Amino acid sequence: MKTEPRTRVADVSPDVETFRYDPTADRSLAIAIVEAVSTVSGTDPMELSPLYSAIDPDVVDSLFEGETPDAPPDDWRLAFEYESLRVRVDGDGLIAIE
C-alpha cells in the first residue's frame, strides 16, 4: 500500500524559513542543512563553518537511512544551533531555520 507524500502543517512561526528534505534524493541531509543555512544567512556554503562544529554530520545523515518514498514519516525532531541560527529537522523531512 502506498502512503501519501510526506506533508504536514509545520508548527513554525512566520519568521522561520522552511525547506523540505527528500531522503530519496541524491544528496545527504547534512548537505541539505548546510544549503538551507546558506540560503537563510546569505552566505556561500563554503564560507560557513563546518557542520561538524555544531553536530556530527554522520549521525545527522544516519537519521534517514533506509527511507523509501512509501515509508511513513518517523516521529522525531532534532534541534541544534549552527552559524548562530537554530536548526530543526523533523522526521518528515522538514528543515526549519530561524
Phi and psi restraints in degrees (value plus and minus 20) as a CYANA .aco file:
   2 LYS   PHI    -110.0   -70.0
   2 LYS   PSI     114.2   154.2
   3 THR   PHI    -112.1   -72.1
   3 THR   PSI     145.3   185.3
   4 GLU   PHI     -88.1   -48.1
   4 GLU   PSI     136.8   176.8
   5 PRO   PHI     -76.8   -36.8
   5 PRO   PSI     133.8   173.8
   6 ARG   PHI     -90.4   -50.4
   6 ARG   PSI      82.3   122.3
   7 THR   PHI    -158.1  -118.1
   7 THR   PSI     126.9   166.9
   8 ARG   PHI    -180.8  -140.8
   8 ARG   PSI     122.5   162.5
   9 VAL   PHI     -90.2   -50.2
   9 VAL   PSI     100.6   140.6
  10 ALA   PHI     -97.1   -57.1
  10 ALA   PSI     120.5   160.5
  11 ASP   PHI    -111.4   -71.4
  11 ASP   PSI      48.9    88.9
  12 VAL   PHI    -146.1  -106.1
  12 VAL   PSI     132.3   172.3
  13 SER   PHI    -102.4   -62.4
  13 SER   PSI     144.8   184.8
  14 PRO   PHI     -82.5   -42.5
  14 PRO   PSI     -42.7    -2.7
  15 ASP   PHI    -109.1   -69.1
  15 ASP   PSI      -5.6    34.4
  16 VAL   PHI    -125.8   -85.8
  16 VAL   PSI     108.2   148.2
  17 GLU   PHI    -105.4   -65.4
  17 GLU   PSI     113.4   153.4
  18 THR   PHI    -139.8   -99.8
  18 THR   PSI     129.1   169.1
  19 PHE   PHI    -157.5  -117.5
  19 PHE   PSI     138.6   178.6
  20 ARG   PHI    -136.9   -96.9
  20 ARG   PSI     105.3   145.3
  21 TYR   PHI    -115.5   -75.5
  21 TYR   PSI     112.0   152.0
  22 ASP   PHI    -126.0   -86.0
  22 ASP   PSI      88.9   128.9
  23 PRO   PHI     -85.7   -45.7
  23 PRO   PSI     -33.6     6.4
  24 THR   PHI    -112.5   -72.5
  24 THR   PSI     -24.0    16.0
  25 ALA   PHI     -93.0   -53.0
  25 ALA   PSI     150.1   190.1
  26 ASP   PHI    -114.2   -74.2
  26 ASP   PSI      21.7    61.7
  27 ARG   PHI    -168.5  -128.5
  27 ARG   PSI     133.7   173.7
  28 SER   PHI    -101.9   -61.9
  28 SER   PSI     141.9   181.9
  29 LEU   PHI     -82.8   -42.8
  29 LEU   PSI     -59.5   -19.5
  30 ALA   PHI     -79.1   -39.1
  30 ALA   PSI     -63.3   -23.3
  31 ILE   PHI     -84.7   -44.7
  31 ILE   PSI     -62.0   -22.0
  32 ALA   PHI     -81.0   -41.0
  32 ALA   PSI     -58.5   -18.5
  33 ILE   PHI     -85.6   -45.6
  33 ILE   PSI     -66.6   -26.6
  34 VAL   PHI     -80.5   -40.5
  34 VAL   PSI     -63.3   -23.3
  35 GLU   PHI     -83.7   -43.7
  35 GLU   PSI     -60.0   -20.0
  36 ALA   PHI     -84.9   -44.9
  36 ALA   PSI     -65.6   -25.6
  37 VAL   PHI     -84.2   -44.2
  37 VAL   PSI     -59.1   -19.1
  38 SER   PHI     -79.9   -39.9
  38 SER   PSI     -64.8   -24.8
  39 THR   PHI     -83.5   -43.5
  39 THR   PSI     -67.3   -27.3
  40 VAL   PHI     -86.9   -46.9
  40 VAL   PSI     -61.5   -21.5
  41 SER   PHI    -103.3   -63.3
  41 SER   PSI     -34.1     5.9
  42 GLY   PHI      50.1    90.1
  42 GLY   PSI       7.9    47.9
  43 THR   PHI    -134.6   -94.6
  43 THR   PSI     118.4   158.4
  44 ASP   PHI     -78.9   -38.9
  44 ASP   PSI     116.5   156.5
  45 PRO   PHI     -75.2   -35.2
  45 PRO   PSI     -52.3   -12.3
  46 MET   PHI     -92.4   -52.4
  46 MET   PSI     -36.0     4.0
  47 GLU   PHI    -112.5   -72.5
  47 GLU   PSI     -29.7    10.3
  48 LEU   PHI     -94.0   -54.0
  48 LEU   PSI     134.2   174.2
  49 SER   PHI     -87.4   -47.4
  49 SER   PSI     134.9   174.9
  50 PRO   PHI     -78.4   -38.4
  50 PRO   PSI     120.6   160.6
  51 LEU   PHI     -76.8   -36.8
  51 LEU   PSI     -53.4   -13.4
  52 TYR   PHI     -84.8   -44.8
  52 TYR   PSI     -30.7     9.3
  53 SER   PHI     -92.4   -52.4
  53 SER   PSI     -36.7     3.3
  54 ALA   PHI    -132.1   -92.1
  54 ALA   PSI     -56.0   -16.0
  55 ILE   PHI    -180.4  -140.4
  55 ILE   PSI     135.0   175.0
  56 ASP   PHI     -94.4   -54.4
  56 ASP   PSI      92.6   132.6
  57 PRO   PHI     -81.4   -41.4
  57 PRO   PSI     -51.0   -11.0
  58 ASP   PHI     -85.0   -45.0
  58 ASP   PSI     -58.5   -18.5
  59 VAL   PHI     -87.2   -47.2
  59 VAL   PSI     -63.7   -23.7
  60 VAL   PHI     -78.1   -38.1
  60 VAL   PSI     -68.9   -28.9
  61 ASP   PHI     -84.0   -44.0
  61 ASP   PSI     -48.6    -8.6
  62 SER   PHI     -92.8   -52.8
  62 SER   PSI     -33.9     6.1
  63 LEU   PHI     -83.6   -43.6
  63 LEU   PSI     -49.6    -9.6
  64 PHE   PHI    -130.5   -90.5
  64 PHE   PSI      -5.0    35.0
  65 GLU   PHI     -78.6   -38.6
  65 GLU   PSI     115.4   155.4
  66 GLY   PHI      59.2    99.2
  66 GLY   PSI     -14.3    25.7
  67 GLU   PHI     -90.5   -50.5
  67 GLU   PSI     124.2   164.2
  68 THR   PHI    -148.8  -108.8
  68 THR   PSI     139.9   179.9
  69 PRO   PHI     -80.2   -40.2
  69 PRO   PSI     -45.6    -5.6
  70 ASP   PHI    -107.2   -67.2
  70 ASP   PSI     -28.4    11.6
  71 ALA   PHI     -95.1   -55.1
  71 ALA   PSI     117.5   157.5
  72 PRO   PHI     -88.7   -48.7
  72 PRO   PSI     132.0   172.0
  73 PRO   PHI     -84.4   -44.4
  73 PRO   PSI     124.2   164.2
  74 ASP   PHI     -97.9   -57.9
  74 ASP   PSI     131.0   171.0
  75 ASP   PHI    -118.7   -78.7
  75 ASP   PSI      62.8   102.8
  76 TRP   PHI    -167.8  -127.8
  76 TRP   PSI     143.5   183.5
  77 ARG   PHI    -164.6  -124.6
  77 ARG   PSI     113.4   153.4
  78 LEU   PHI    -138.3   -98.3
  78 LEU   PSI     110.5   150.5
  79 ALA   PHI    -155.2  -115.2
  79 ALA   PSI     119.4   159.4
  80 PHE   PHI    -180.1  -140.1
  80 PHE   PSI     146.7   186.7
  81 GLU   PHI    -117.9   -77.9
  81 GLU   PSI     116.6   156.6
  82 TYR   PHI    -170.9  -130.9
  82 TYR   PSI     106.8   146.8
  83 GLU   PHI      35.3    75.3
  83 GLU   PSI      21.7    61.7
  84 SER   PHI      42.4    82.4
  84 SER   PSI      -0.1    39.9
  85 LEU   PHI    -140.0  -100.0
  85 LEU   PSI     131.0   171.0
  86 ARG   PHI    -111.8   -71.8
  86 ARG   PSI     104.8   144.8
  87 VAL   PHI    -131.3   -91.3
  87 VAL   PSI     112.9   152.9
  88 ARG   PHI    -150.5  -110.5
  88 ARG   PSI     113.2   153.2
  89 VAL   PHI    -143.1  -103.1
  89 VAL   PSI     109.0   149.0
  90 ASP   PHI    -124.8   -84.8
  90 ASP   PSI     137.9   177.9
  91 GLY   PHI     -81.6   -41.6
  91 GLY   PSI     -34.3     5.7
  92 ASP   PHI    -112.1   -72.1
  92 ASP   PSI     -15.3    24.7
  93 GLY   PHI      76.2   116.2
  93 GLY   PSI     -19.0    21.0
  94 LEU   PHI     -93.5   -53.5
  94 LEU   PSI     108.4   148.4
  95 ILE   PHI    -132.6   -92.6
  95 ILE   PSI     100.6   140.6
  96 ALA   PHI    -136.5   -96.5
  96 ALA   PSI     111.1   151.1
  97 ILE   PHI    -141.6  -101.6
  97 ILE   PSI     109.0   149.0
